[in-house]
Amino acid sequence: MDNGQDKSKLKFGLIGRNISYSFSRGYFAKKFEKENLNFTYENFDLTSIDKFPVIFENNPNLKGLNVTIPYKEQIIPYLDKVSKKAQKIGAVNTIRIKNKKIIGYNTDYYGFKKSITPHLTKYHKNALILGTGGASKAIAYALEKLQIEYDFVSRNKTQKVKYQYSDLTPELIRLYKIIINCTPVGTYPNVDQCPNIPYEGITSSHILYDLIYNPERTKFLQFGEMKGAAIINGLQMLELQAEKSWEIWNRS
C-alpha cells in the first residue's frame, strides 16, 4: 500500500448519519490490531452530505471510506469516478482515494450474493424486497445476477415499486419464497418493531433475510423462524462486504 503517504498515519472511516452503533469501526479496529497494522478507522457522522468535502480537507491521509444510510445514493455526485457495477446499481458503499481521486464502488451486492447463495433451492425463484433505499438497489442487482425475479415493496407506489404494504396478502407472500428486509425497521433499540407484512403467508419453503444485524434475530426473523423458514441476518453480508472493501483499498 505504498502511495507516498506515511503508512503509520493512514486512515479509513465510515460516513453516515447517527452511526455510533457502527459495525465497521469495531470490525476494522479488530482487524488492524490482529494484523498489527498501525492504521485508524473513524466514524464521520454527517448531518448532511454537503459536509462530505470537509472530511478530505481535515484528513489528508485518508485512504478509504465505507458509506452507510442515508448517503449511498447522495454521495455519487461528489465522486470523481464510479465503478461500472456501482453505476449499474446506482449506489456506492465503498470509496477509495488514490492520487487525490475519489472513486466509488459497491460491495453490498457481493456480500449479499455470497451470503444467500448457500441457502437457495429450487423453490427460490422470486423475491420481495422491502424498502427502496441504497442497500435495496444492491440487493436487486445481486438477485438479477442469481436469475431470481424480484419486486419492490414500499409505503409509496412509484414506477419501480410494484406493491405498497397495504397490497400484501398471505396468498401473495406465499408466491414470493424470498423476502428481504432492506428497511431499518426492527433495528436496536426498536426491537419490538417489524415490517408490516402478513406473516401468516410464510412457509417452511421461505427464506427471510434481514439486512439488520443488531439484534441478531429481529422480530421479522423470529416470525419467519416460527413458520419454519430459513432465516439470515445481515452480519455475514457486512463481514463479506467489509473484506471486499479492504481488498479494493489495497489494490495497487
C-alpha positions as CSV (number, residue, x, y, z in Angstrom):
1,M,0.0,0.0,0.0
2,D,2.9,2.3,-0.8
3,N,1.3,5.5,-2.1
4,G,3.8,8.1,-0.9
5,Q,2.0,8.6,2.4
6,D,3.3,7.9,5.8
7,K,1.9,4.4,6.3
8,S,1.8,4.8,10.1
9,K,-0.8,7.6,9.7
10,L,-3.1,6.0,7.1
11,K,-6.8,6.5,8.0
12,F,-10.0,4.8,7.0
13,G,-13.6,5.6,8.0
14,L,-17.3,5.4,7.7
15,I,-19.7,8.1,6.6
16,G,-23.3,8.1,7.5
17,R,-25.8,9.7,9.9
18,N,-26.3,8.6,13.5
19,I,-23.6,5.9,13.2
20,S,-22.4,5.5,16.7
21,Y,-23.6,1.8,16.6
22,S,-21.3,1.2,13.6
23,F,-20.3,-2.4,12.8
24,S,-17.4,-1.2,10.6
25,R,-15.4,0.7,13.1
26,G,-15.3,-2.2,15.5
27,Y,-14.6,-4.7,12.7
28,F,-11.7,-2.8,11.3
29,A,-10.2,-1.9,14.7
30,K,-10.0,-5.6,15.5
31,K,-8.6,-6.4,12.0
32,F,-5.9,-3.7,12.3
33,E,-4.9,-5.0,15.8
34,K,-4.9,-8.6,14.7
35,E,-2.7,-7.9,11.6
36,N,-0.5,-5.4,13.5
37,L,-1.4,-2.5,11.2
38,N,-0.9,1.0,12.6
39,F,-4.0,2.4,10.9
40,T,-7.0,4.1,12.3
41,Y,-10.7,3.8,11.4
42,E,-13.0,6.7,12.3
43,N,-16.7,7.4,12.1
44,F,-17.6,10.6,10.2
45,D,-21.2,11.4,11.3
46,L,-22.6,13.9,8.8
47,T,-25.8,15.8,9.3
48,S,-26.0,16.3,5.6
49,I,-24.0,15.1,2.6
50,D,-22.7,18.6,1.7
51,K,-20.4,18.3,4.6
52,F,-18.5,15.5,2.8
53,P,-15.7,17.6,1.2
54,V,-14.7,18.8,4.7
55,I,-13.6,15.3,5.6
56,F,-10.9,15.4,2.9
57,E,-9.7,18.9,3.9
58,N,-9.3,17.7,7.6
59,N,-7.9,14.2,6.8
60,P,-5.1,14.3,4.2
61,N,-4.0,10.7,5.0
62,L,-7.5,9.3,4.3
63,K,-7.2,6.1,2.1
64,G,-10.7,4.7,2.1
65,L,-14.3,5.1,3.3
66,N,-17.4,3.0,3.8
67,V,-20.7,4.6,3.2
68,T,-23.9,3.8,5.0
69,I,-27.5,5.1,5.5
70,P,-28.6,7.6,4.2
71,Y,-25.8,8.6,1.8
72,K,-25.2,5.6,-0.5
73,E,-27.0,7.4,-3.4
74,Q,-26.4,11.0,-2.3
75,I,-22.6,10.5,-2.3
76,I,-22.4,9.9,-6.1
77,P,-22.2,13.5,-7.3
78,Y,-19.2,14.1,-5.0
79,L,-17.1,11.4,-6.6
80,D,-14.5,11.7,-9.3
81,K,-15.3,8.3,-10.7
82,V,-17.8,5.4,-10.1
83,S,-17.1,1.8,-10.9
84,K,-19.3,0.1,-13.6
85,K,-21.0,-2.1,-11.1
86,A,-21.8,0.8,-8.7
87,Q,-23.1,2.8,-11.7
88,K,-25.4,0.0,-12.7
89,I,-26.6,-0.4,-9.1
90,G,-27.0,3.3,-8.5
91,A,-25.4,3.2,-5.0
92,V,-22.0,3.4,-3.5
93,N,-20.9,1.9,-0.2
94,T,-17.1,1.9,-0.6
95,I,-14.8,4.8,-1.6
96,R,-11.1,4.5,-2.5
97,I,-8.9,7.6,-2.5
98,K,-6.0,7.3,-4.9
99,N,-3.8,10.1,-6.4
100,K,-6.3,12.5,-4.9
101,K,-9.1,11.0,-6.9
102,I,-12.3,9.8,-5.1
103,I,-13.6,6.5,-6.6
104,G,-16.9,4.8,-5.7
105,Y,-17.6,1.1,-5.6
106,N,-20.4,-1.2,-4.3
107,T,-19.5,-4.2,-2.2
108,D,-23.0,-4.7,-0.7
109,Y,-24.2,-6.7,-3.7
110,Y,-21.2,-9.1,-3.3
111,G,-21.8,-9.6,0.4
112,F,-25.5,-10.3,-0.1
113,K,-25.0,-12.6,-3.1
114,K,-22.3,-14.7,-1.4
115,S,-24.2,-15.0,1.9
116,I,-27.6,-16.0,0.4
117,T,-26.3,-18.5,-2.3
118,P,-25.8,-21.5,0.1
119,H,-29.4,-21.2,1.2
120,L,-31.0,-21.2,-2.3
121,T,-33.0,-24.2,-3.5
122,K,-35.3,-24.9,-6.5
123,Y,-38.2,-23.1,-4.7
124,H,-36.4,-19.8,-4.6
125,K,-37.4,-18.3,-8.0
126,N,-38.7,-14.9,-6.9
127,A,-38.2,-12.4,-4.1
128,L,-39.9,-9.4,-2.4
129,I,-37.6,-6.5,-1.5
130,L,-38.9,-4.5,1.4
131,G,-37.6,-0.9,1.0
132,T,-36.2,1.2,-1.8
133,G,-33.0,2.8,-0.3
134,G,-29.4,2.4,-1.5
135,A,-29.0,-1.1,0.0
136,S,-32.1,-2.4,-1.8
137,K,-30.5,-1.4,-5.1
138,A,-27.5,-3.6,-4.4
139,I,-29.8,-6.5,-3.4
140,A,-31.8,-6.1,-6.7
141,Y,-28.6,-6.2,-8.7
142,A,-27.4,-9.4,-6.8
143,L,-30.8,-11.1,-7.5
144,E,-30.5,-10.3,-11.2
145,K,-27.1,-12.0,-11.2
146,L,-28.7,-15.0,-9.4
147,Q,-31.5,-15.0,-12.0
148,I,-34.1,-14.5,-9.3
149,E,-37.1,-12.3,-10.2
150,Y,-38.0,-9.6,-7.7
151,D,-40.5,-6.9,-6.9
152,F,-40.2,-3.9,-4.5
153,V,-42.5,-3.1,-1.6
154,S,-42.6,0.4,-0.2
155,R,-45.0,2.7,1.6
156,N,-45.4,4.7,-1.6
157,K,-46.1,3.4,-5.1
158,T,-43.6,4.6,-7.8
159,Q,-42.7,3.4,-11.2
160,K,-40.3,0.8,-9.8
161,V,-42.4,-0.2,-6.8
162,K,-45.0,-2.9,-7.6
163,Y,-46.6,-3.1,-4.1
164,Q,-47.4,-1.0,-1.2
165,Y,-47.6,-2.8,2.2
166,S,-51.3,-2.5,2.1
167,D,-51.4,-4.6,-1.1
168,L,-49.8,-7.6,0.5
169,T,-51.9,-10.6,1.3
170,P,-51.0,-14.1,2.7
171,E,-51.5,-15.5,-0.8
172,L,-49.1,-13.0,-2.3
173,I,-46.5,-13.7,0.4
174,R,-46.7,-17.5,-0.4
175,L,-45.8,-16.7,-4.0
176,Y,-42.5,-15.0,-3.1
177,K,-40.3,-17.5,-1.4
178,I,-37.6,-15.0,-0.6
179,I,-38.4,-11.9,1.5
180,I,-35.6,-9.4,2.2
181,N,-35.9,-6.6,4.7
182,C,-33.8,-3.6,3.5
183,T,-35.5,-1.1,5.8
184,P,-34.2,-0.1,9.3
185,V,-37.4,-1.3,10.9
186,G,-36.6,-3.5,13.9
187,T,-33.0,-2.2,14.4
188,Y,-31.9,-1.9,18.1
189,P,-33.3,-0.3,20.2
190,N,-36.6,-0.6,18.4
191,V,-36.6,-4.4,18.7
192,D,-40.3,-4.8,19.0
193,Q,-40.9,-3.4,15.5
194,C,-41.0,-5.3,12.2
195,P,-42.1,-4.7,8.6
196,N,-45.9,-4.7,8.3
197,I,-46.4,-7.8,6.2
198,P,-48.9,-10.7,6.6
199,Y,-46.5,-13.2,8.2
200,E,-49.2,-16.0,8.1
201,G,-48.3,-16.4,4.5
202,I,-44.7,-17.5,5.4
203,T,-44.0,-21.2,4.9
204,S,-41.1,-23.6,5.5
205,S,-40.0,-23.1,1.9
206,H,-39.3,-19.4,2.5
207,I,-36.1,-17.6,3.2
208,L,-36.4,-14.4,5.3
209,Y,-33.3,-12.3,5.0
210,D,-32.8,-9.2,7.2
211,L,-30.0,-6.7,6.5
212,I,-30.2,-5.7,10.2
213,Y,-27.6,-7.4,12.4
214,N,-28.4,-5.8,15.7
215,P,-30.4,-7.5,17.2
216,E,-29.1,-10.8,15.9
217,R,-32.7,-12.2,15.5
218,T,-35.1,-9.3,14.7
219,K,-38.8,-9.7,15.2
220,F,-39.1,-10.2,11.3
221,L,-36.7,-13.2,11.6
222,Q,-38.4,-14.6,14.6
223,F,-41.7,-14.7,12.8
224,G,-40.0,-16.5,9.9
225,E,-38.4,-19.0,12.3
226,M,-41.8,-19.7,13.9
227,K,-43.0,-20.7,10.4
228,G,-40.0,-23.0,9.8
229,A,-38.5,-20.6,7.2
230,A,-34.7,-20.3,6.8
231,I,-33.6,-17.0,8.4
232,I,-30.4,-15.0,7.7
233,N,-29.4,-11.7,9.4
234,G,-27.1,-9.1,7.9
235,L,-23.9,-9.9,9.8
236,Q,-22.2,-12.2,7.3
237,M,-23.1,-9.8,4.4
238,L,-21.4,-7.0,6.4
239,E,-18.3,-9.0,7.0
240,L,-18.0,-10.1,3.4
241,Q,-18.6,-6.5,2.1
242,A,-16.0,-5.2,4.6
243,E,-13.4,-7.6,3.4
244,K,-14.2,-6.7,-0.2
245,S,-13.8,-3.0,0.7
246,W,-10.4,-3.8,2.2
247,E,-9.4,-5.6,-1.0
248,I,-10.4,-2.5,-3.0
249,W,-8.5,-0.1,-0.7
250,N,-5.3,-2.3,-1.1
251,R,-5.3,-2.6,-4.9
252,S,-2.1,-1.3,-6.4
